[in-house]
Amino acid sequence: MLAGIIRPTTRPDRTNYLKFLEDCLIGIVIADDSTIVDGPVSKWYGEIPKAVIKICPLAEYTIGHVP
């Protein structure tokens, strides 16, 4: 079982994942990825390969708050 101790440092880098995931949302959740204003991105090893995307209204956030 993976304990989250060792983090992936290989390609693709996290910004490539971010761009891919933002592009996947176009036409499904958003009209244009320029409307995305915030969001952390992390790479973790896991038992099953997956991407987890949490979408919430901007009103749920406060300045400096990271979910």
C-alpha positions as CSV (number, residue, x, y, z in Angstrom):
1,M,0.0,0.0,0.0
2,L,1.2,3.5,-0.8
3,A,1.6,5.7,2.2
4,G,2.0,9.0,0.4
5,I,5.6,9.3,1.5
6,I,7.4,9.2,-1.8
7,R,6.1,11.8,-4.4
8,P,6.4,11.4,-8.1
9,T,9.2,13.6,-9.6
10,T,9.0,12.3,-13.1
11,R,7.4,13.6,-16.3
12,P,4.9,14.8,-17.1
13,D,5.3,17.7,-14.8
14,R,2.3,19.0,-12.8
15,T,1.7,22.0,-15.0
16,N,1.2,19.7,-18.0
17,Y,-1.4,17.8,-15.9
18,L,-3.0,21.0,-15.0
19,K,-3.4,22.2,-18.6
20,F,-4.7,18.8,-19.7
21,L,-7.3,18.7,-16.9
22,E,-8.4,22.3,-17.6
23,D,-8.8,21.5,-21.3
24,C,-10.9,18.4,-20.4
25,L,-13.4,20.7,-18.5
26,I,-14.1,22.8,-21.6
27,G,-17.6,22.2,-22.9
28,I,-18.5,20.0,-19.9
29,V,-18.1,22.2,-16.9
30,I,-16.9,25.5,-18.3
31,A,-17.1,27.3,-21.6
32,D,-13.5,28.6,-21.5
33,D,-10.5,27.7,-19.3
34,S,-9.7,31.4,-18.9
35,T,-12.6,31.4,-16.3
36,I,-10.6,29.2,-13.9
37,V,-9.0,31.6,-11.4
38,D,-7.6,29.4,-8.7
39,G,-6.7,25.8,-7.7
40,P,-3.9,23.8,-6.3
41,V,-2.4,20.9,-8.3
42,S,-0.5,18.0,-6.7
43,K,1.0,14.8,-8.0
44,W,0.7,11.7,-5.8
45,Y,1.3,8.0,-6.2
46,G,-1.8,5.9,-5.9
47,E,-3.0,2.3,-6.1
48,I,-5.3,3.2,-9.1
49,P,-4.3,5.9,-11.6
50,K,-6.8,8.7,-11.5
51,A,-7.3,12.5,-11.5
52,V,-9.5,14.1,-8.9
53,I,-11.1,17.4,-9.7
54,K,-13.0,19.4,-7.1
55,I,-15.3,22.1,-8.6
56,C,-17.0,24.7,-6.5
57,P,-18.3,28.2,-6.8
58,L,-15.7,30.9,-6.1
59,A,-18.0,32.2,-3.4
60,E,-17.0,29.2,-1.2
61,Y,-13.4,30.5,-1.0
62,T,-11.9,33.3,0.9
63,I,-8.6,35.0,0.0
64,G,-5.7,32.8,1.0
65,H,-7.9,29.8,1.6
66,V,-6.6,26.5,0.1
67,P,-9.0,23.6,0.4
